[in-house]
């Protein structure tokens, strides 16, 4: 009978910090977190929902703020048939390059476009616009580029998402920060832009961080949660959190997600002219 192998020594705080600080952050591939952090997934299964929709759409498709193109590539790879044209926008240069590489096998065109800039496409260009976790939805631009009868299908980050982690580092946030990204407010904004919201579902989902390296990498990757986050600036709080995880187990937070589908009517969706 073979002898049991000794367990590897526990990694030190400094070793875990160094690892979390060194992992590349481009793209939206979260596979590095396997065994380090978990997040429950929404019941609707966004990527597979998009895949089903791609198989039935007859016109061009646009994915907004595509990240590294991983989610769109997953959906295209599982669609029963390919749309006649696929385009994607992304604002962060490393992700533009990554998305172009990831989506090249599907013939998709990736366009560099800042998150807060007008979409660089003509009116009524697309039958379907998709987006996973846009920084903010630009409803008037979405309505403008959709064809009459076209649809916007997206998964948004909801209110107070991961705020247990955010407030651990920043302290209590004002109420308006906690209620931002409210799905009902987004419904009203979409309708004001000329879209009809036909589906809106929200869920709050458990997250667990099993070591401090996962926390560091997550905050470096999702940069808007703790603006200006660096290991050096938050080292004392990181050490306290490391000791808490070592002594009590995973740090628990909750993400907030909502699925939204909106359709453009047959009326003009052009925004106001200056």
C-alpha positions as CSV (number, residue, x, y, z in Angstrom):
1,X,0.0,0.0,0.0
2,X,1.4,3.4,-0.9
3,X,2.1,5.9,1.8
4,X,-0.2,8.9,2.0
5,X,1.4,12.0,0.5
6,X,2.1,14.9,2.8
7,X,-0.1,17.9,2.3
8,X,1.6,20.9,0.7
9,X,2.4,23.6,3.2
10,X,-0.1,26.4,3.5
11,X,0.8,29.4,1.4
12,X,1.7,32.6,3.1
13,X,-0.2,35.9,2.9
14,X,2.6,37.4,0.8
15,X,2.7,34.5,-1.6
16,X,-1.1,34.7,-2.1
17,X,-0.9,38.5,-2.6
18,X,1.8,38.1,-5.2
19,X,-0.2,35.4,-7.1
20,X,-3.4,37.5,-7.1
21,X,-1.5,40.5,-8.3
22,X,0.2,38.7,-11.2
23,X,-2.7,36.9,-12.9
24,X,-3.6,38.6,-16.3
25,X,-6.9,40.4,-16.2
26,X,-7.9,40.8,-19.8
27,X,-11.1,39.2,-21.1
28,X,-14.0,37.7,-19.2
29,X,-12.6,34.2,-18.7
30,X,-13.0,33.4,-15.0
31,X,-11.6,29.8,-15.1
32,X,-8.6,30.8,-13.0
33,X,-11.0,31.1,-10.0
34,X,-11.8,27.4,-10.0
35,X,-11.2,26.1,-6.5
36,X,-10.5,29.6,-5.3
37,X,-13.9,31.3,-5.5
38,X,-17.4,30.5,-6.6
39,X,-20.5,32.3,-7.8
40,X,-23.9,30.8,-8.3
41,X,-25.3,31.3,-11.8
42,X,-28.7,32.8,-12.6
43,X,-31.4,30.2,-13.4
44,X,-31.9,31.5,-16.9
45,X,-28.4,30.6,-18.2
46,X,-27.5,33.8,-20.1
47,X,-25.0,32.3,-22.6
48,X,-27.2,29.4,-23.6
49,X,-30.2,31.8,-23.8
50,X,-28.3,33.9,-26.3
51,X,-27.2,30.8,-28.2
52,X,-30.8,29.8,-28.7
53,X,-31.7,33.3,-29.9
54,X,-28.8,33.4,-32.3
55,X,-30.1,30.3,-34.0
56,X,-33.4,32.0,-34.8
57,X,-32.4,35.6,-35.7
58,X,-32.5,36.5,-39.4
59,X,-30.5,39.7,-39.4
60,X,-27.2,41.1,-38.2
61,X,-26.2,40.8,-34.5
62,X,-24.3,43.2,-32.3
63,X,-22.7,42.3,-28.9
64,X,-22.0,45.5,-26.9
65,X,-19.0,45.6,-24.5
66,X,-18.0,42.1,-25.4
67,X,-14.9,41.9,-23.1
68,X,-12.6,39.3,-24.5
69,X,-15.4,37.8,-26.7
70,X,-15.7,34.6,-24.6
71,X,-19.4,34.7,-23.9
72,X,-20.3,35.6,-27.5
73,X,-18.0,32.9,-28.8
74,X,-19.6,30.3,-26.5
75,X,-23.1,31.3,-27.8
76,X,-22.0,31.3,-31.4
77,X,-20.4,27.9,-31.0
78,X,-23.7,26.5,-29.7
79,X,-26.1,28.3,-32.0
80,X,-28.1,26.0,-34.3
81,X,-27.1,28.3,-37.2
82,X,-25.0,31.4,-37.6
83,X,-26.4,34.9,-38.1
84,X,-25.6,36.6,-41.4
85,X,-23.4,39.1,-39.8
86,X,-21.9,39.5,-36.2
87,X,-20.2,42.6,-34.8
88,X,-19.0,43.4,-31.3
89,X,-17.8,46.5,-29.5
90,X,-15.2,46.8,-26.8
91,X,-13.5,49.8,-25.1
92,X,-10.4,48.4,-23.4
93,X,-7.5,47.9,-25.9
94,X,-6.2,44.6,-24.4
95,X,-9.7,43.2,-24.6
96,X,-10.2,44.5,-28.2
97,X,-7.2,42.4,-29.3
98,X,-8.3,39.4,-27.3
99,X,-11.9,39.6,-28.6
100,X,-10.7,39.9,-32.2
101,X,-8.7,36.7,-31.8
102,X,-11.4,34.8,-29.9
103,X,-14.2,35.8,-32.4
104,X,-12.2,35.4,-35.6
105,X,-13.3,31.8,-36.2
106,X,-16.9,33.0,-36.3
107,X,-16.3,35.8,-38.8
108,X,-17.3,38.4,-36.2
109,X,-16.0,42.0,-36.6
110,X,-14.7,43.6,-33.4
111,X,-14.9,47.4,-33.3
112,X,-13.0,49.5,-30.7
113,X,-15.6,51.9,-29.0
114,X,-15.5,53.6,-25.7
115,X,-18.1,52.4,-23.2
116,X,-19.8,55.9,-23.0
117,X,-19.5,56.7,-26.7
118,X,-22.2,56.5,-29.3
119,X,-22.4,53.1,-31.1
120,X,-20.4,53.4,-34.3
121,X,-23.2,52.0,-36.5
122,X,-26.0,53.4,-38.7
123,X,-29.6,53.6,-37.5
124,X,-31.6,50.4,-37.7
125,X,-28.5,48.2,-38.4
126,X,-29.2,45.2,-36.2
127,X,-31.9,42.6,-35.6
128,X,-30.5,41.7,-32.2
129,X,-28.3,43.5,-29.7
130,X,-26.8,41.6,-26.8
131,X,-24.6,42.5,-23.8
132,X,-23.4,40.8,-20.7
133,X,-22.7,43.1,-17.8
134,X,-22.4,46.4,-19.6
135,X,-21.0,49.2,-17.4
136,X,-24.2,51.0,-18.1
137,X,-26.9,50.4,-20.7
138,X,-27.2,53.1,-23.4
139,X,-30.9,52.7,-24.1
140,X,-31.2,55.4,-26.8
141,X,-28.2,54.2,-28.7
142,X,-29.5,50.6,-28.4
143,X,-32.9,51.7,-29.7
144,X,-31.3,53.7,-32.5
145,X,-29.3,50.8,-34.0
146,X,-32.1,48.2,-33.7
147,X,-34.3,47.5,-36.7
148,X,-38.0,47.8,-36.1
149,X,-39.1,44.7,-34.3
150,X,-35.5,44.0,-33.2
151,X,-34.6,42.9,-29.7
152,X,-32.1,43.8,-27.0
153,X,-31.2,40.7,-24.9
154,X,-28.8,41.2,-22.0
155,X,-27.7,40.3,-18.5
156,X,-27.1,43.3,-16.3
157,X,-25.4,43.7,-12.9
158,X,-28.1,44.6,-10.4
159,X,-28.2,46.8,-7.3
160,X,-25.7,46.4,-4.4
161,X,-23.9,43.6,-6.2
162,X,-21.0,42.1,-4.1
163,X,-21.5,45.0,-1.7
164,X,-20.4,42.9,1.2
165,X,-16.9,42.9,-0.4
166,X,-17.1,46.5,-1.6
167,X,-18.1,47.9,1.8
168,X,-15.4,45.7,3.5
169,X,-12.8,47.9,1.7
170,X,-14.7,51.2,1.3
171,X,-16.9,51.3,4.3
172,X,-20.7,51.9,4.3
173,X,-21.8,53.5,1.0
174,X,-24.7,56.0,0.6
175,X,-28.2,54.7,-0.2
176,X,-28.1,56.0,-3.8
177,X,-25.0,53.7,-4.4
178,X,-26.9,50.8,-3.1
179,X,-30.0,51.4,-5.3
180,X,-28.2,52.2,-8.5
181,X,-28.8,49.7,-11.3
182,X,-32.3,49.0,-10.1
183,X,-34.0,46.8,-12.7
184,X,-37.3,48.7,-12.5
185,X,-35.5,52.0,-13.0
186,X,-33.9,50.5,-16.1
187,X,-37.3,49.4,-17.3
188,X,-38.5,53.0,-17.2
189,X,-35.3,54.3,-18.9
190,X,-35.7,51.7,-21.7
191,X,-39.3,52.6,-22.2
192,X,-38.4,56.3,-22.3
193,X,-36.0,55.5,-25.2
194,X,-38.8,53.9,-27.2
195,X,-38.3,50.2,-26.2
196,X,-40.9,47.8,-24.9
197,X,-39.5,45.6,-22.0
198,X,-41.0,42.1,-22.6
199,X,-39.0,40.2,-20.0
200,X,-37.3,41.3,-16.8
201,X,-36.1,38.8,-14.2
202,X,-33.8,39.4,-11.2
203,X,-31.9,37.1,-8.9
204,X,-29.4,37.5,-6.0
205,X,-26.7,34.9,-5.9
206,X,-24.2,33.6,-3.4
207,X,-20.4,34.2,-3.9
208,X,-17.6,32.7,-1.9
209,X,-13.9,33.7,-1.8
210,X,-11.7,30.9,-0.5
211,X,-8.4,32.8,-0.3
212,X,-7.0,36.3,-0.5
213,X,-5.5,35.7,-3.9
214,X,-9.0,35.3,-5.3
215,X,-10.1,38.6,-3.7
216,X,-7.1,40.4,-5.1
217,X,-7.6,39.1,-8.7
218,X,-11.3,39.8,-8.6
219,X,-10.9,43.4,-7.6
220,X,-8.2,43.9,-10.2
221,X,-10.5,42.4,-12.9
222,X,-13.7,44.1,-11.9
223,X,-12.1,47.5,-11.5
224,X,-15.3,49.5,-10.8
225,X,-16.1,47.8,-7.5
226,X,-13.3,49.4,-5.5
227,X,-12.0,52.2,-7.7
228,X,-8.2,52.7,-7.5
229,X,-7.7,49.3,-5.9
230,X,-4.1,48.2,-5.4
231,X,-2.5,45.7,-3.1
232,X,-0.3,48.4,-1.6
233,X,-3.1,50.8,-0.8
234,X,-5.2,48.1,0.9
235,X,-2.6,45.8,2.3
236,X,-3.7,46.2,6.0
237,X,-7.4,45.4,5.1
238,X,-6.2,42.5,2.9
239,X,-4.2,41.0,5.7
240,X,-7.2,41.3,8.1
241,X,-9.4,39.6,5.5
242,X,-6.8,36.9,4.9
243,X,-6.7,36.1,8.6
244,X,-10.5,36.0,8.7
245,X,-10.7,33.5,5.8
246,X,-8.0,31.4,7.4
247,X,-9.8,31.3,10.7
248,X,-13.5,31.3,9.7
249,X,-13.7,30.0,6.2
250,X,-14.8,31.6,2.9
251,X,-15.8,35.2,2.7
252,X,-19.4,35.3,1.5
253,X,-20.9,38.0,-0.7
254,X,-23.9,38.1,-3.0
255,X,-24.0,39.2,-6.6
256,X,-27.1,40.8,-8.2
257,X,-28.1,40.0,-11.8
258,X,-31.1,40.7,-14.0
259,X,-32.1,39.4,-17.4
260,X,-33.7,42.0,-19.6
261,X,-35.3,41.7,-23.0
262,X,-36.6,44.7,-24.8
263,X,-38.0,45.2,-28.3
264,X,-38.1,48.2,-30.6
265,X,-41.5,49.0,-32.1
266,X,-42.0,50.0,-35.7
267,X,-41.7,53.7,-34.9
268,X,-38.5,55.7,-35.4
269,X,-36.0,55.2,-32.6
270,X,-33.7,58.1,-33.5
271,X,-32.4,60.1,-30.7
272,X,-32.9,63.9,-30.5
273,X,-30.7,66.0,-32.8
274,X,-28.6,68.8,-31.5
